[in-house]
Amino acid sequence: MEAEREERRRAMQERKQTRKDEETRIRLNGNTGDVDFVGLVQAFRDAHAAEAQNHEEYVDNKICICVRKRPMSEKERQKKDHDSITCYHPHVWVHNAKLKVDGITKYLDHSSFKFDHAFDETLTNEQVYLHSTMPLIDFICAGTGGRATVFAYGQTGSGKTHTMEGIQALVAQDLFETLASGDLKCKTDDTIVLVAFFEIYSGFVQDLLNDRNKLKVLEDAKGEIVVNGLEEFEATDPSQFLNLVAKGNE
């Protein structure tokens, strides 16, 4: 019996040391949170990694819905939150940490969502732009009256500004390069690039490039939405374009 007790103590100490080593390893890798849940998430990723598909370029002019995962913030690390989102294009999984009815056994409840593109935290703004926005430049420069909209939606701190600033810079560069190339119907010598910047906040509409003047959103006789009084400014190159955007963000 004594030998059995010693074996149990040894096994318990071994498990404690293994858990401690694993906790140290995940901390060094930048992850935080409960070591068991972190391990369960990693096991899920290992089992599903082969399901990830390559991103195809966005080619047709339809609504394209993308999701982008950001890295964990320092605030989240300090709170010892764990990474509970997995992006394997085109799917996103949310891993909900739970306990079984015994109050001890841990498990994950997985919710899966499918998008046109699912970008994980390793992908750059350039890669996001390539697969979501770049084809729209040719579309609007084709001379067919095409309109394109790119917008980001998400809670505060989700990374909207970081993504949109990157996309704006690339749009500015590619737009003027496309006009200068003369490959499409719209060309530099017959196209004017105008920039307007307004904000809708708490029921008010303000012109961010014109002293935050109050504006009205109306509908004209053709059923088109018009922002009455919104001032437009011409941009002749990427730098001027981005300077106007920066002014609006002040």
N, C-alpha and C positions, 0 to 999 in steps of 0.2 A: 504493500500500500504506500509506503514511504517513497518507493521508487516511482510509483504512478503520480504521486503529488509533485515530486520533483520534475517529472516530465511535463506535467500540466503547467507548472511555474515557468519552465524553460520555454514552452510553446507560447505562453502568454507574453513573456518578455520579448520573444522573437517577433510576435505580431505587433507589439508596441513599437519596437525598433523599426520594423518595416514601415509602419504607418508614419513614424517620425521622419524616416528617410524620404518617403514619398511626399510628405508635406513640404520638406525642405526643397525637394526637386521642383515641385510645381511653383513654389514661391520664387525660386531662382529663374524659372521660365516666365515670370511675370504674371502668373495666375494667382488668384486668392480664393478665399471661401472654404467651405467644408471639403476636406480632402476626399471624402467618400463620394460626394456629388460630383466633384471635379473628375474623379476617376470614372464615374458612370458616364459622364458626358464624353470623355475621351474614348471610352470603349465604344460608344455609339458612333463616334466619328470614324474610328478605325474600321468598324464594320460596314460603314456606308460610303467611305471615301471613293470607292470605285464607281459610284453612281453619278459623280459630278460630270457634267458635260462641258464641252468647249463653248465659249461665247461666240455666237454667230453675229456678223455685222447686221445692224438694224437696216433693212433695205426697203421695206414698203412703208408708205406714209399712213400708218395707222396709229392708234393710240398705243404707246409703248409704256408699260408699267414696270419700273425697276425698284429694287430695294437694295440699300447699301448698308452694310454693317460697319460700325466704327469700332476702333479698339476700346478697351475698358479705360475709363478715366482714372486719374489719380485719386479722386474723391471716392470712386467705387472701390478701388484697391484698399484705401484706408478703412472703408466700412467692411472689408473682407467679403465683398460680393464675389460671386463666381460667374464666369462666362457661361451664359445659358442659351446662346444663339449659335446655330450652325448654318452656314451658307454653302450649299453644294448646288451650283447652278443647274437647273432653274428653280430649285427648291430651297426653302428656308424652314428650319425646324426650331421651335421654341421648346426648351427642356424645362419642365416645371418640377422642381424638387419636392418630393412628398415622402411621408412616412406611412407605413402600413398600420393597420389597426392595433398592432402590438406596441406602437409608439417608439419602436427601436429600428426596425428594418427600413432601410432607405431605398427609394426607387425613383425613377423619372417617368413623368407623363409627357409624351411627345406630341406636339401639335405641328402639322405640316402645312405649308402654304406654297403655291406655285406662282411664279412671276415670269414676265418676259425675260428679265435678267435678274440674277441674284449675285451681288458683288460682296465678297468677303472683305475683311479688314486689310488684306495684303495687297489689294488692287489699288492702283493710283488713280488720280483724277483723269489722267490721259486715257487710261483704259476704260473708265466709266464713260468719258466723252466719246471715245471711238465707237462704242457699242450702243449708245443711246441718243447722241445728239449730232454727230458729224454729218450723217446723211441728210439732215435737214438743211444744211447750207446749200447743197445742190438743188434741193427741192424749192427753196424760196428764191434762188437765183435763176430758175429755169424760165422765168418770164411768163408764167401761167397764172399769176395772181395767188400763188400758194401762200398760206399762212402757217406758221409753226409756233408752238408754245412749249417752253421747258420750265417746269416749276418743281420746287421741292416742298414736301409736306412732312412734318414731324414735330415732336415736342421740343421744347427748349433744351439745347445741349446735345441734340441728336446728330449734329454735323451738317446741317443744311448750308450754313454760310461757307464752310470749308469746301463743300462740293460745288456750290454755285459759283464761288469766286474762281475756282479752277476752270469750270465750264465757260464762264464769261470770257476769261482770258483767251481760251482756245477758239471760241466762237469769233472773237474780234480778229484774231490772226487769220483764221481760215476764210472768213467772210471777205476781207479785203484782198487776200491772195486770189480767191476765186474770181472776184470782179476784175482784178488786174490781168488774170490769165486769158480772158476773152474766150474761154471754152464754152461758156453758156450764153444764153440770150442777154442776160443782165451783165453789163460791163461798166467799168469805171467811168467812161466818158458819157454814159447815158443813165446812170443810177446815182441817186442821192441817198446816203445813209443818215437817217435821223434817229436821235435818241431822246426818249421821253421817260420820265421816272416819277411814278406817283405811288402813294401809300394809302391803303385802306386800313384804318385803325379805329376801333370803338365807334363805328358808324360814320366816321369822317373820312373824306378823301382829300389828300394834300399833294401839291406839286412839289416834289423834293428838289427840283432844279430851278424853282422860281419862288424862293422865300417861303416855302410851305403854304402857298396860297390855297385857299379852300376851293375845291372843285365840285362839280355835280356830274353824276353818271346818268346819262339820258339815253333814250332810244329814238333813232331818227325815223323818217317816213319809210325807209326800206327795212326797218327792223334791226338795223345795226346798232350795236352799243357804242356810244360816243362819250368820252370823258370831256365834258365842256370846259374850255379854258385851259386845257393842258398845253404847255409850251413844249415845242420840239427844237432840238439843237442839232446842227449838222456836225458829223464826224467824218474827217477825210482820211483817217488812218487809224490803226489799232490803238495807238497811244492816246489819241484824242477821244476815241470811243471809251476807253477804260478810265480816262480822267473824268469824264462825265458821270460814269457809273460810280466812281469813287466819291465824287462831289455829292451825289444823291445819297450815299451811305453815311455821310458825315452826321 
